[in-house]
Amino acid sequence: MIRPTTGGIRSDAAGSGYFRAPRGNKLHNGVDYSCYANEPVSAPMYGKIVRIAKPYRDGRWLGVLIRNSLYEGKLFYFDPYHDRVGSYVQSGEVIGYAQSISKKYPGQGMTDHVHWQIQDMDGVFIDPETLMD
């Protein structure tokens, strides 16, 4: 696996983007990789883009669900190529462009980022950083 953007793990006034970082009364189930708006976003792993993912009810913020024989991953806060749904992608292949998620949280000092979370086939969340090439 690879990082979906060129940036490192987000850490800013709004919080930490590390796996299992505190999020109120729960823990962060993925990793937030810093980026800039409209930066190309790459598929972090090989797999099939199963569907478009919408992490918020407003439908403005998008992502994808990618699945292979070992893992299911959700990548959020980017505008995916909708015509890729149902097709297989290679790790590193550009699959869309980053959105400016900081606009959803104005005044909080949040860095634009994409969120990558992975679960094994038993539904257990895994730190994506432990699977990087």
TITOR-602032 format. One record per residue: residue number from 1; residue in one letter; chain; z, y, x of N, C-alpha, C in turn. Coordinates in pm, whole numbers, plus 32768, in hexadecimal, padded with zeros to 4 digits. Layout:
vofi;loro;kedren;n.Z;n.Y;n.X;ca.Z;ca.Y;ca.X;c.Z;c.Y;c.X
NUM;A;A;Z;Y;X;Z;Y;X;Z;Y;X .
...
END
This chain:
vofi;loro;kedren;n.Z;n.Y;n.X;ca.Z;ca.Y;ca.X;c.Z;c.Y;c.X
1;M;A;8000;7F8A;8053;8000;8000;8000;8000;807D;8058 .
2;I;A;7FD3;80E9;801A;7FD1;8169;8060;800D;81D5;8006 .
3;R;A;802D;8247;8041;805C;82B9;7FF3;7FE4;82F3;7FA6 .
4;P;A;7FFC;831F;7F2B;7F8D;8351;7ED9;7F5E;83DE;7EFD .
5;T;A;7FAE;8428;7F4A;7F8A;84B0;7F74;7FA4;84BC;8009 .
6;T;A;7F82;852F;8040;7F97;8547;80CF;8025;8576;80EE .
7;G;A;8072;8597;8085;80F8;85CE;8099;8164;8564;80A9 .
8;G;A;81D5;8593;80D8;824A;853D;80E7;8299;8536;8065 .
9;I;A;830E;84FA;806D;8363;84ED;7FF7;83A2;8574;7FD6 .
10;R;A;8397;8599;7F58;83C8;861B;7F29;845F;8624;7F34 .
11;S;A;848E;8696;7F66;851B;86BA;7F64;851F;8752;7F5B .
12;D;A;8551;8785;7EEB;854B;8814;7ED2;85C2;883E;7E7B .
13;A;A;85C1;88B9;7E4D;862F;88ED;7DFC;8642;88A1;7D7A .
14;A;A;85D9;885F;7D4A;85E2;8812;7CCD;8616;8784;7CE1 .
15;G;A;8620;8758;7D5F;8656;86D2;7D78;8609;8688;7DE3 .
16;S;A;862C;8609;7DF0;85F0;85B2;7E54;858E;8553;7E11 .
17;G;A;851F;8539;7E56;84BB;84DD;7E22;84C8;8450;7E56 .
18;Y;A;8536;8433;7E99;8549;83AC;7ED0;8567;8346;7E62 .
19;F;A;8549;82C8;7E7F;856A;8259;7E26;8601;8253;7E12 .
20;R;A;862A;8248;7D98;86B6;823D;7D6D;8705;82BF;7D7E .
21;A;A;86C0;8330;7D91;8706;83B1;7D96;8744;83CB;7D0D .
22;P;A;87B6;840D;7D06;87F7;8429;7C85;879F;8481;7C2C .
23;R;A;8798;845D;7BAE;8752;84AA;7B47;87B0;84B6;7ACF .
24;G;A;880F;8511;7AD9;8873;851B;7A6E;88C9;84A0;7A6D .
25;N;A;88C8;8458;79FC;891A;83DE;79F0;88CA;835F;7A0D .
26;K;A;8853;836D;7A49;8805;82F7;7A6F;87CD;830B;7AFB .
27;L;A;877F;82A9;7B28;8745;82AE;7BAE;86AD;82B4;7BA7 .
28;H;A;8671;82F5;7C09;85E1;8303;7C12;85A2;827D;7C33 .
29;N;A;8543;8250;7BE2;8507;81CC;7BF3;8488;81CA;7C46 .
30;G;A;8469;8239;7C85;83F1;823F;7CD6;8404;829C;7D4C .
31;V;A;8393;82C9;7D83;8394;8328;7DF1;8334;8399;7DCE .
32;D;A;835D;8414;7DEC;830A;8489;7DD4;82CC;84B6;7E58 .
33;Y;A;8246;84B8;7E5D;81FE;84E1;7ED4;81C6;856E;7EC1 .
34;S;A;81EE;85C9;7F18;81C2;8654;7F10;812A;865C;7F17 .
35;C;A;80F6;86C2;7ED6;8066;86DA;7ED6;804D;876B;7EB0 .
36;Y;A;7FD3;8791;7EA6;7FAF;8813;7E71;7F55;87FA;7DF7 .
37;A;A;7F52;8858;7D9B;7F01;884A;7D22;7E6F;8835;7D4A .
38;N;A;7E30;87D8;7D08;7DA3;87B3;7D1D;7D89;8763;7D9D .
39;E;A;7DF3;873B;7DE2;7DE1;86E3;7E56;7DAD;865C;7E26 .
40;P;A;7D4F;861E;7E6E;7D24;8597;7E48;7D9B;8536;7E4D .
41;V;A;7DA2;84E0;7DEA;7E0C;847A;7DE2;7DCA;83F2;7DF4 .
42;S;A;7E02;83A2;7E4E;7DCC;831E;7E6D;7E1C;82AF;7E2B .
43;A;A;7DD9;8244;7E0B;7E1D;81CD;7DD6;7E79;8198;7E44 .
44;P;A;7EFA;818B;7E29;7F56;8159;7E8F;7F49;80C3;7EAA .
45;M;A;7F0D;807B;7E49;7F00;7FEB;7E5A;7E80;7FBB;7E18 .
46;Y;A;7E57;7F44;7E41;7DE6;7F02;7E01;7E13;7ED4;7D77 .
47;G;A;7DBC;7EDF;7D17;7DD9;7EAA;7C93;7D7C;7EE1;7C2A .
48;K;A;7D99;7EB9;7BAF;7D4A;7EE4;7B3B;7D90;7F5B;7AFB .
49;I;A;7D45;7FC5;7AE0;7D7C;8034;7A92;7D7B;8006;7A01 .
50;V;A;7DF1;7FE8;79CF;7DFF;7FAD;794B;7DF0;8016;78DD .
51;R;A;7E2E;808B;78F4;7E2A;80F3;788C;7E54;8179;78C8 .
52;I;A;7E38;81E2;787B;7E6B;8267;789A;7EFE;8266;7872 .
53;A;A;7F52;82A1;78C3;7FE2;82AA;78A6;8006;833B;7887 .
54;K;A;805F;834D;7827;808D;83D3;77FF;8126;83D5;7807 .
55;P;A;815C;840A;7876;81ED;8406;7888;823C;8462;782A .
56;Y;A;81FA;84C3;77EC;823E;851D;778F;81F4;851E;770A .
57;R;A;823C;8539;76A0;8202;8538;7619;8196;85A2;7604 .
58;D;A;819B;860F;7651;813B;867B;763A;80AC;8655;7661 .
59;G;A;809B;85E8;76AC;8016;85B7;76D0;7FCC;8609;7738 .
60;R;A;800B;8673;776A;7FCA;86C7;77CF;7FCC;8686;7859 .
61;W;A;8036;8641;7878;8049;8604;78FC;801B;8574;78F4 .
62;L;A;7FC8;854C;7954;7F87;84CA;794D;7F9F;8476;79C9 .
63;G;A;7F71;83FD;79C2;7F76;83A0;7A30;7F30;8320;7A09 .
64;V;A;7F4B;82B6;7A54;7F0F;8234;7A37;7F74;81C4;7A4D .
65;L;A;7F57;8153;7A0E;7F9D;80D6;7A27;7F3C;807E;7A73 .
66;I;A;7F68;8052;7AEB;7F16;7FF9;7B3F;7F5F;7F74;7B4A .
67;R;A;7F15;7F06;7B3B;7F54;7E81;7B40;7F01;7E23;7B97 .
68;N;A;7F49;7DD2;7BE6;7F09;7D63;7C2E;7F5F;7CE8;7C18 .
69;S;A;7F48;7C7E;7C63;7F91;7C01;7C4B;8024;7C06;7C75 .
70;L;A;804B;7C6B;7CC3;80D6;7C74;7CF3;8126;7CE6;7CB5 .
71;Y;A;80E3;7D56;7C98;812A;7DCF;7C71;80E5;7E19;7BFF .
72;E;A;8137;7E69;7BBD;8104;7EC9;7B5C;8139;7F51;7B87 .
73;G;A;80DF;7FB1;7B97;8108;8034;7BC5;80DA;80A2;7B66 .
74;K;A;812C;810A;7B5C;8107;8180;7B0E;8104;81F7;7B6D .
75;L;A;8097;8240;7B66;8081;82B6;7BB7;8070;832B;7B57 .
76;F;A;80C8;8390;7B60;80CA;83FF;7B02;80AB;8486;7B43 .
77;Y;A;8087;84E3;7AED;8074;8571;7B0B;7FF2;858C;7B55 .
78;F;A;7F8A;8549;7B29;7F04;8565;7B5B;7EA0;854C;7AEC .
79;D;A;7E2D;858A;7AF9;7DC2;857B;7A97;7D67;850A;7AC6 .
80;P;A;7D75;8495;7A89;7D29;8421;7AB9;7C98;8423;7A89 .
81;Y;A;7C45;83DA;7AD0;7BBC;83C3;7AA2;7BC5;8363;7A2C .
82;H;A;7BAF;8395;79B6;7BBE;8344;793C;7B5A;82D1;7936 .
83;D;A;7AE7;82E2;7974;7A82;8278;7970;7AA7;8201;79C9 .
84;R;A;7B15;8209;7A13;7B40;819A;7A69;7B9E;813A;7A20 .
85;V;A;7BCA;815E;79A7;7C21;8104;795B;7BD7;8080;7942 .
86;G;A;7C1A;8012;7962;7BDF;7F8E;7953;7B9C;7F5B;79D0 .
87;S;A;7B93;7FAE;7A38;7B52;7F83;7AB4;7BB9;7F70;7B24 .
88;Y;A;7B8D;7F29;7B8A;7BE2;7F12;7BFF;7BCC;7F80;7C66 .
89;V;A;7C38;7FA3;7CAA;7C31;8008;7D15;7C6E;7FCE;7D94 .
90;Q;A;7C3F;8002;7E02;7C74;7FDD;7E84;7CE1;8040;7EAC .
91;S;A;7D41;8013;7EF9;7DA5;806C;7F32;7D5E;80D6;7F84 .
92;G;A;7D7E;8155;7F6A;7D40;81C3;7FB2;7CCB;8203;7F6A .
93;E;A;7C9B;81C5;7F00;7C2C;81FD;7EB4;7C5B;8274;7E60 .
94;V;A;7C14;82E3;7E65;7C3A;8358;7E15;7C24;8338;7D82 .
95;I;A;7C8F;8350;7D33;7C8A;832F;7CA4;7CA5;83A9;7C4A .
96;G;A;7CB2;841E;7C86;7CC6;8497;7C38;7CFC;8507;7C8E .
97;Y;A;7D2D;8570;7C49;7D5D;85E8;7C8E;7DE6;8611;7C5A .
98;A;A;7E3C;863B;7CB5;7EC7;865D;7C95;7ED0;86D0;7C32 .
99;Q;A;7F2E;86C3;7BD6;7F50;872F;7B7A;7FC2;8780;7BB9 .
100;S;A;7FE0;87F4;7B81;804E;8847;7BB2;80C8;8830;7B5A .
101;I;A;8111;87C3;7B76;8186;879F;7B24;81F2;880A;7B2C .
102;S;A;81F2;885C;7B94;8257;88C6;7B9D;824A;8929;7B29 .
103;K;A;81D5;8930;7AEB;81C2;8989;7A77;8210;895B;79FE .
104;K;A;8230;88DA;79F8;8282;88A7;798A;8314;88D2;799A .
105;Y;A;833D;88EC;7A14;83C7;890F;7A34;83CE;8996;7A7C .
106;P;A;839F;8A02;7A3F;839C;8A83;7A85;8428;8AB4;7AA8 .
107;G;A;8430;8AF4;7B1C;84AE;8B2E;7B48;8512;8ACD;7B81 .
108;Q;A;84EF;8A4D;7B8C;854D;89E9;7BC0;8536;89C8;7C53 .
109;G;A;84D1;8A03;7C90;84B8;89E8;7D1D;847D;8960;7D39 .
110;M;A;8439;8926;7CD8;83FF;88A1;7CEA;8379;88AB;7D31 .
111;T;A;8366;8855;7D93;82E8;8848;7DDB;8288;87F3;7D89 .
112;D;A;8209;881A;7D87;81A6;87C3;7D46;81A8;873B;7D8A .
113;H;A;8199;86D3;7D3B;819F;864C;7D70;815E;85E9;7D10 .
114;V;A;8143;8572;7D40;8121;8501;7CEB;8192;849C;7CF7 .
115;H;A;81AB;8457;7C89;8217;83F4;7C82;81D9;836A;7C84 .
116;W;A;820B;8312;7CDB;81DA;8288;7CE7;824E;8229;7CD6 .
117;Q;A;8245;81D2;7C70;82AD;816E;7C5B;826D;80E5;7C4D .
118;I;A;82B2;8081;7C83;827F;7FF9;7C86;82E8;7F99;7C4F .
119;Q;A;82B9;7F39;7C00;830F;7ECD;7BD0;82CE;7E49;7BF5 .
120;D;A;8323;7DE6;7C12;82EC;7D60;7C27;82D3;7D22;7B9E .
121;M;A;82A3;7CA8;7B9C;827F;7C69;7B1C;82F9;7C44;7AC7 .
122;D;A;8371;7C50;7B00;83EC;7C3C;7AB3;8421;7CC1;7A7D .
123;G;A;83DA;7D2E;7A99;8403;7DB0;7A67;8468;7DF8;7ABF .
124;V;A;8480;7DC6;7B37;84E0;7E04;7B93;849A;7E73;7BE0 .
125;F;A;84D5;7EEC;7BDF;849D;7F5C;7C2B;84B1;7F45;7CC1 .
126;I;A;8449;7F67;7D0E;8448;7F55;7D9E;842E;7FDC;7DDF .
127;D;A;846F;7FF6;7E4E;8455;8070;7E9A;83C7;8067;7ED4 .
128;P;A;836A;80BD;7EA9;82E3;80B6;7EDE;82DA;80C5;7F75 .
129;E;A;8336;810F;7FB0;8334;8124;8041;8344;80A0;808E .
130;T;A;8387;803D;8053;839B;7FBD;8097;831C;7F69;8099 .
131;L;A;82B6;7F92;804C;823A;7F46;8043;81C4;7F8A;8088 .
132;M;A;81DF;7FFA;80CC;8175;8046;810B;813F;7FFF;8187 .
133;D;A;80BB;800B;819A;807A;7FD0;8210;80A5;8017;828E .
END
